[in-house]
Amino acid sequence: RSFWGWLNAVFNKVDYERIQAVGPDRAASEWLLRCGALVRYQGSQKWQQDYNGLPTGPLGRYKIEAINATDSCIMYRGFDYLDGLEHVTEIKLQKCIYIQDQCLQRLSETKNLQRSLLQLQIISCGNVTDKGVIALHKLKNLEYLYLSDLPGIRQKESTAHILRQALPNLELELDLE
């Protein structure tokens, strides 16, 4: 277990020179695919899942629009890759063992995501608590939030109330015990 944790930490290490060299979308694509996530680019219906099949072409041509991090090893350490993404409208975090409150807080403080993110799903991420979900209130343009199978959510009603107060246009769907 500790070996895999170490290896996943290596996969999540941010390479700032790479971001400068290839641009934020390409560098983030490489990070996400290395960690087992999928990305979808603007204007495409197809999910990119093969690291070796990443599209080539002029830098900046492919803009990440959606991220599906199901069963991926993304962790807080790699979240700096999200800073330069300006077109992400959807993120799905499902069965992500390294996603915890600190990650959601970081997500909500990312200026570009505050502007672009419209849909967020958090499913079966056992380290997420009410504190992390409440931190999402900074995502002012968020239209849809789906929360499911999050055992760390202890005050479902008050957490939902706080989010609805902060984000009156939010459609909040809860599937919590």
Residue frames relative to the residue before (quaternion, step in Angstrom):
aa qw qx qy qz dx dy dz
R 1.0000 0.0000 0.0000 0.0000 0.00 0.00 0.00
S 0.6887 0.4709 -0.3050 0.4593 3.61 0.81 -0.89
F 0.5883 0.5578 -0.3736 0.4508 3.60 1.10 -0.59
W 0.6787 0.4826 -0.2968 0.4673 3.59 0.90 -0.92
G 0.6171 0.5397 -0.3407 0.4602 3.56 1.05 -0.71
W 0.6469 0.5082 -0.3057 0.4794 3.56 1.01 -0.85
L 0.6652 0.5047 -0.3019 0.4600 3.57 0.90 -0.95
N 0.6556 0.5014 -0.3106 0.4714 3.59 0.96 -0.84
A 0.6132 0.5303 -0.3489 0.4701 3.59 1.06 -0.66
V 0.6234 0.5241 -0.3345 0.4741 3.59 1.05 -0.72
F 0.6517 0.5172 -0.3110 0.4595 3.61 0.95 -0.87
N 0.7230 0.4491 -0.2334 0.4702 3.58 1.11 -0.68
K 0.4526 0.6866 -0.4626 0.3313 3.60 1.22 -0.05
V 0.3713 -0.7522 0.5070 0.1981 3.55 -0.78 1.06
D 0.1849 -0.7615 0.6160 0.0803 3.55 -0.93 1.02
Y 0.2373 -0.8226 0.5040 0.1138 3.57 0.01 1.33
E 0.6097 0.5373 -0.3562 0.4611 3.60 1.09 -0.60
R 0.6301 0.5257 -0.3319 0.4653 3.59 1.03 -0.74
I 0.6199 0.5337 -0.3402 0.4639 3.60 0.99 -0.80
Q 0.6590 0.5012 -0.2986 0.4748 3.58 0.98 -0.88
A 0.7006 0.5048 -0.2711 0.4253 3.57 0.91 -0.95
V 0.8323 0.2196 -0.0873 0.5014 3.61 0.83 -0.93
G 0.5645 -0.6033 0.3839 0.4122 3.58 1.26 -0.10
P 0.6540 -0.5756 0.3365 0.3575 3.54 -1.18 0.60
D 0.6722 0.5085 -0.3210 0.4319 3.62 0.91 -0.79
R 0.6629 0.4860 -0.3082 0.4790 3.59 0.94 -0.83
A 0.6664 0.4978 -0.3078 0.4619 3.60 0.88 -0.91
A 0.6605 0.4897 -0.3080 0.4786 3.61 0.95 -0.83
S 0.6070 0.5453 -0.3512 0.4592 3.61 1.04 -0.72
E 0.6581 0.5101 -0.3081 0.4603 3.55 0.90 -0.93
W 0.6503 0.5137 -0.3102 0.4658 3.59 0.95 -0.89
L 0.6962 0.4910 -0.2858 0.4389 3.57 0.75 -1.05
L 0.6842 0.4721 -0.2923 0.4729 3.59 0.89 -0.89
R 0.5986 0.5563 -0.3501 0.4578 3.61 1.07 -0.72
C 0.7263 0.4264 -0.2205 0.4919 3.56 1.07 -0.80
G 0.6186 -0.5966 0.3335 0.3875 3.60 1.23 0.11
A 0.5145 0.6238 -0.4287 0.4030 3.60 1.24 0.21
L 0.3650 -0.6871 0.5783 0.2456 3.56 -1.37 0.15
V 0.1269 -0.7691 0.6176 0.1044 3.57 -1.21 0.51
R 0.1440 -0.7461 0.6405 0.1113 3.53 -1.25 0.53
Y 0.3262 -0.7694 0.5267 0.1551 3.53 -0.92 1.00
Q 0.6532 -0.4936 0.4043 0.4077 3.53 -1.27 0.45
G 0.8215 0.2400 -0.1875 0.4821 3.56 -0.99 0.86
S 0.6928 0.4256 -0.2781 0.5114 3.59 1.25 0.06
Q 0.3372 -0.7232 0.5640 0.2127 3.55 -1.15 0.65
K 0.6219 0.5884 -0.3091 0.4140 3.55 1.30 -0.49
W 0.3572 -0.7084 0.5691 0.2163 3.53 -1.06 0.83
Q 0.3186 -0.7256 0.5812 0.1848 3.56 -0.93 0.93
Q 0.0309 0.8271 -0.5597 0.0412 3.58 -0.67 1.07
D 0.6712 0.4873 -0.2839 0.4811 3.56 1.24 -0.37
Y 0.4250 -0.7211 0.4934 0.2365 3.56 -0.53 1.22
N 0.7015 0.4710 -0.2666 0.4637 3.58 0.92 -0.91
G 0.6904 0.4608 -0.2732 0.4862 3.57 1.25 -0.31
L 0.2901 0.7641 -0.5285 0.2296 3.58 1.19 0.34
P 0.5038 -0.6721 0.4424 0.3141 3.58 -0.88 0.88
T 0.2605 -0.7341 0.6046 0.1661 3.50 -1.16 0.68
G 0.3403 0.7173 -0.5568 0.2443 3.54 -1.24 0.17
P 0.7757 -0.3364 0.2277 0.4830 3.55 -1.27 -0.13
L 0.5430 -0.6088 0.4631 0.3466 3.56 -1.02 0.79
G 0.7979 0.2924 -0.2236 0.4774 3.53 -1.01 0.83
R 0.4922 0.6772 -0.4311 0.3367 3.60 1.22 -0.04
Y 0.7634 0.3246 -0.1699 0.5320 3.58 0.97 -0.87
K 0.0929 -0.8061 0.5843 -0.0082 3.55 -0.51 1.27
I 0.4169 -0.7049 0.5137 0.2559 3.59 -0.78 1.02
E 0.1499 -0.7916 0.5900 0.0531 3.53 -0.85 1.07
A 0.8096 0.0673 -0.0049 0.5831 3.60 1.04 -0.73
I 0.1523 -0.7615 0.6267 0.0642 3.53 -1.21 0.74
N 0.0594 -0.7598 0.6468 0.0269 3.55 -0.92 0.97
A 0.0841 -0.8431 0.5311 -0.0068 3.56 -0.22 1.32
T 0.2047 0.8055 -0.5301 0.1680 3.61 1.12 0.58
D 0.8595 0.0218 -0.0698 0.5059 3.55 -0.91 1.07
S 0.4617 0.6861 -0.4568 0.3278 3.62 1.13 0.41
C 0.4455 -0.6839 0.5109 0.2697 3.56 -1.30 0.27
I 0.2610 0.7627 -0.5573 0.1989 3.61 1.05 0.55
M 0.0135 -0.7910 0.6110 -0.0283 3.54 -1.09 0.78
Y 0.7667 -0.4052 0.2617 0.4237 3.51 -1.36 0.38
R 0.6122 0.6026 -0.3415 0.3814 3.56 0.94 -0.89
G 0.7421 0.4205 -0.2245 0.4712 3.60 1.07 -0.70
F 0.4700 0.7389 -0.4124 0.2510 3.57 1.24 -0.24
D 0.5007 0.6316 -0.4439 0.3915 3.62 1.19 -0.20
Y 0.5539 0.6057 -0.3924 0.4152 3.61 1.18 -0.43
L 0.6416 0.5498 -0.3262 0.4239 3.61 1.13 -0.54
D 0.5128 0.7059 -0.4008 0.2793 3.60 1.15 -0.57
G 0.7644 0.4008 -0.2105 0.4590 3.59 0.88 -0.89
L 0.5292 0.6405 -0.4135 0.3724 3.60 1.24 -0.06
E 0.1457 -0.8401 0.5216 0.0314 3.57 -0.58 1.18
H 0.7517 0.4283 -0.1978 0.4608 3.60 1.21 -0.33
V 0.4259 0.7149 -0.4630 0.3052 3.60 1.25 0.16
T 0.1002 -0.8122 0.5742 0.0236 3.57 -0.65 1.16
E 0.7963 0.1953 -0.0912 0.5651 3.62 1.18 -0.53
I 0.0230 0.7606 -0.6487 0.0065 3.54 -1.12 0.79
K 0.0805 -0.7681 0.6342 0.0354 3.54 -1.02 0.90
L 0.0678 -0.7675 0.6374 -0.0039 3.54 -0.75 1.16
Q 0.1551 0.7963 -0.5633 0.1567 3.57 -0.31 1.24
K 0.8440 -0.0093 -0.0474 0.5342 3.55 -0.85 1.06
C 0.3522 0.7093 -0.5155 0.3272 3.56 0.92 0.97
I 0.2724 -0.8230 0.4746 0.1525 3.57 -0.11 1.29
Y 0.7059 0.4543 -0.2730 0.4700 3.61 1.14 -0.43
I 0.5288 0.6079 -0.4284 0.4091 3.61 1.23 0.04
Q 0.0854 0.7791 -0.6141 0.0927 3.54 -0.78 1.09
D 0.7941 -0.3365 0.2170 0.4572 3.58 -1.33 0.02
Q 0.6248 0.5552 -0.3342 0.4356 3.58 0.95 -0.88
C 0.6377 0.5278 -0.3243 0.4578 3.61 1.04 -0.76
L 0.6798 0.4811 -0.2968 0.4672 3.58 0.90 -0.92
Q 0.6171 0.5262 -0.3447 0.4727 3.56 1.06 -0.69
R 0.6508 0.5134 -0.3038 0.4697 3.59 0.96 -0.88
L 0.6185 0.5473 -0.3242 0.4614 3.56 1.03 -0.87
S 0.7229 0.4592 -0.2500 0.4518 3.57 0.83 -1.00
E 0.6809 0.4685 -0.2918 0.4815 3.59 1.20 -0.38
T 0.5062 0.6358 -0.4262 0.3973 3.58 1.29 -0.02
K 0.4509 -0.7486 0.4169 0.2499 3.57 -0.34 1.31
N 0.6794 0.4887 -0.3100 0.4511 3.61 0.82 -0.91
L 0.6631 0.4870 -0.3121 0.4750 3.60 1.00 -0.74
Q 0.5692 0.5771 -0.3850 0.4412 3.60 1.11 -0.55
R 0.7013 0.4518 -0.2540 0.4894 3.57 1.12 -0.72
S 0.8135 0.3631 -0.1582 0.4258 3.58 0.76 -1.04
L 0.6464 0.5769 -0.3432 0.3626 3.61 0.96 -0.79
L 0.1295 -0.8146 0.5650 0.0210 3.55 -0.74 1.16
Q 0.8086 0.1509 -0.0460 0.5669 3.58 1.03 -0.80
L 0.0228 0.7864 -0.6153 0.0505 3.54 -0.96 0.93
Q 0.0633 -0.7732 0.6307 0.0194 3.54 -0.97 0.94
I 0.0335 -0.7712 0.6358 -0.0031 3.56 -0.92 0.96
I 0.0703 0.8190 -0.5504 0.1462 3.54 -0.36 1.32
S 0.8731 -0.0122 -0.0028 0.4873 3.57 -0.97 0.93
C 0.4073 0.6427 -0.5253 0.3809 3.55 0.87 1.04
G 0.2895 -0.8506 0.4189 0.1309 3.53 0.08 1.38
N 0.6895 0.4803 -0.2892 0.4586 3.61 1.16 -0.36
V 0.5287 0.6177 -0.4128 0.4105 3.60 1.27 0.15
T 0.0847 -0.7928 0.6029 0.0274 3.58 -0.90 0.97
D 0.7557 -0.3548 0.2868 0.4700 3.55 -1.36 -0.07
K 0.6180 0.5744 -0.3397 0.4157 3.58 0.97 -0.87
G 0.6796 0.4890 -0.2866 0.4657 3.60 0.91 -0.90
V 0.6645 0.4976 -0.3050 0.4666 3.56 0.95 -0.87
I 0.6422 0.5189 -0.3258 0.4606 3.60 0.96 -0.82
A 0.6013 0.5803 -0.3541 0.4200 3.60 1.08 -0.70
L 0.5825 0.6123 -0.3655 0.3901 3.60 1.17 -0.48
H 0.4562 0.7133 -0.4343 0.3073 3.61 1.23 -0.18
K 0.6084 0.5687 -0.3549 0.4248 3.60 1.21 -0.33
L 0.5719 0.5610 -0.3883 0.4556 3.59 1.26 -0.19
K 0.1710 -0.8773 0.4423 0.0744 3.54 0.52 1.30
N 0.7286 0.4087 -0.2526 0.4882 3.63 1.10 -0.53
L 0.3785 0.7354 -0.4830 0.2875 3.59 1.27 0.10
E 0.1933 -0.8078 0.5524 0.0704 3.56 -0.75 1.12
Y 0.8079 0.1224 -0.0193 0.5762 3.57 1.10 -0.72
L 0.0240 0.7760 -0.6285 0.0471 3.55 -0.90 1.01
Y 0.0806 -0.7857 0.6133 0.0068 3.55 -0.76 1.13
L 0.0427 -0.7908 0.6102 -0.0222 3.54 -0.77 1.11
S 0.1197 0.8040 -0.5696 0.1219 3.57 -0.69 1.07
D 0.8627 0.0690 -0.0644 0.4968 3.54 -1.20 0.74
L 0.3850 0.6840 -0.5114 0.3499 3.55 0.68 1.18
P 0.2135 -0.8316 0.4985 0.1196 3.60 0.11 1.26
G 0.6166 0.5678 -0.3449 0.4225 3.61 1.18 -0.40
I 0.5570 0.5649 -0.4004 0.4586 3.59 1.27 -0.14
R 0.0961 -0.8370 0.5388 0.0028 3.56 -0.40 1.27
Q 0.7697 0.2576 -0.1445 0.5659 3.61 1.10 -0.69
K 0.1509 -0.8509 0.4994 0.0621 3.53 0.56 1.27
E 0.7065 0.4779 -0.2842 0.4377 3.61 0.74 -1.03
S 0.7092 0.4492 -0.2876 0.4610 3.60 0.77 -0.94
T 0.6163 0.5317 -0.3469 0.4659 3.60 1.06 -0.69
A 0.6544 0.5001 -0.3057 0.4776 3.60 0.93 -0.89
H 0.6426 0.5316 -0.3212 0.4487 3.59 0.98 -0.84
I 0.6495 0.5151 -0.3168 0.4610 3.59 0.92 -0.91
L 0.6695 0.4950 -0.3027 0.4638 3.60 0.92 -0.89
R 0.6674 0.5005 -0.3088 0.4568 3.59 0.92 -0.87
Q 0.6190 0.5314 -0.3388 0.4687 3.61 1.09 -0.68
A 0.7193 0.4551 -0.2466 0.4634 3.57 0.89 -1.01
L 0.7916 0.1895 -0.0642 0.5774 3.58 1.09 -0.77
P 0.1487 -0.8541 0.4917 0.0809 3.60 0.37 1.22
N 0.6953 0.4621 -0.2840 0.4717 3.63 1.13 -0.49
L 0.4821 0.6983 -0.4141 0.3294 3.58 1.30 0.00
E 0.2299 -0.6996 0.6568 0.1620 3.54 -1.07 0.85
L 0.0837 -0.8169 0.5704 -0.0159 3.55 -0.42 1.29
E 0.0581 -0.7953 0.6035 -0.0039 3.54 -0.66 1.14
L 0.0958 -0.8183 0.5667 -0.0052 3.54 -0.64 1.20
D 0.0162 0.7498 -0.6611 0.0229 3.54 -0.98 0.94
L 0.3034 0.7610 -0.4924 0.2938 3.51 0.65 1.25
E 0.4351 -0.6881 0.5135 0.2711 3.58 -1.06 0.71
